[in-house]
Amino acid sequence: MVSRIEPDYHAWFAQADYLIYPWLQAAARFETVTPADPAIPSVRIGTFNVSALVRANVKAMLEYQRELRVGDNHSLNALLRFAF
């Protein structure tokens, strides 16, 4: 009989939201994923964003995301969302 190895991952996150004005919100999120293989380092990501309700059904967001272990892996995104 062949034995199977079930992969085991651990993941968690913490997030904080702050309402600056009724139309302006800031958020920060920290998350980590640890695979079962000790040879593979865990992934740790920090995300920070600001969201503004420009008009009814129109939302603008500015988001910065960074891999905390490797400082070279980061992104800055600007989003405009419409809901109809």
C-alpha positions in Angstrom: 0.0 0.0 0.0 1.3 3.5 -0.9 1.0 6.1 1.8 -0.2 9.6 1.0 1.1 12.8 2.4 -1.6 15.4 2.9 -0.4 19.0 2.4 -0.7 21.1 5.5 -1.0 24.9 5.2 -1.5 27.6 7.8 -2.9 31.0 6.8 -4.2 33.9 8.8 -4.8 37.6 8.4 -5.5 40.7 10.5 -7.2 43.8 9.1 -8.1 47.2 10.5 -10.5 49.7 8.9 -10.8 53.3 9.8 -13.6 55.6 8.6 -12.1 59.1 8.3 -15.2 60.7 6.8 -18.4 59.1 5.7 -17.0 59.1 2.1 -13.4 58.3 2.9 -12.1 55.0 4.4 -8.5 53.7 5.1 -7.6 50.1 5.6 -4.5 48.1 6.5 -4.1 44.3 6.2 -1.4 41.8 7.2 -1.6 38.2 6.0 0.7 35.2 6.0 0.7 31.8 4.5 3.0 29.0 5.7 3.3 25.8 3.6 4.0 22.4 5.1 7.4 22.2 3.5 10.0 23.9 5.8 12.3 24.5 2.8 9.7 27.0 1.4 9.6 30.3 3.3 6.2 31.7 4.3 4.6 34.5 2.4 3.9 37.7 4.3 2.0 40.5 2.6 1.1 44.0 3.8 -1.7 45.9 2.1 -2.7 49.5 2.7 -5.5 51.3 0.9 -7.6 54.4 0.8 -11.1 54.4 -0.7 -13.3 57.4 -1.5 -16.9 57.5 -2.6 -16.7 60.1 -5.3 -20.4 60.1 -6.2 -23.3 57.7 -5.8 -22.2 54.3 -7.2 -18.6 55.6 -8.0 -15.7 54.5 -5.8 -12.0 55.4 -6.2 -9.3 53.4 -4.5 -5.5 53.7 -4.1 -3.9 50.5 -2.9 -0.3 49.7 -2.0 0.7 46.0 -1.5 4.2 44.8 -0.5 5.7 41.3 0.2 7.3 41.9 3.6 10.0 39.2 3.3 11.3 40.4 -0.1 11.2 44.1 -0.4 11.4 44.2 -4.2 8.0 42.6 -4.7 5.4 45.5 -4.4 2.6 47.1 -6.3 0.7 50.4 -6.3 -2.8 50.2 -7.9 -5.4 52.8 -8.6 -9.0 51.6 -9.2 -12.2 53.3 -10.2 -15.3 51.2 -9.7 -18.8 51.8 -11.0 -21.9 50.0 -9.6 -25.1 50.1 -11.6 
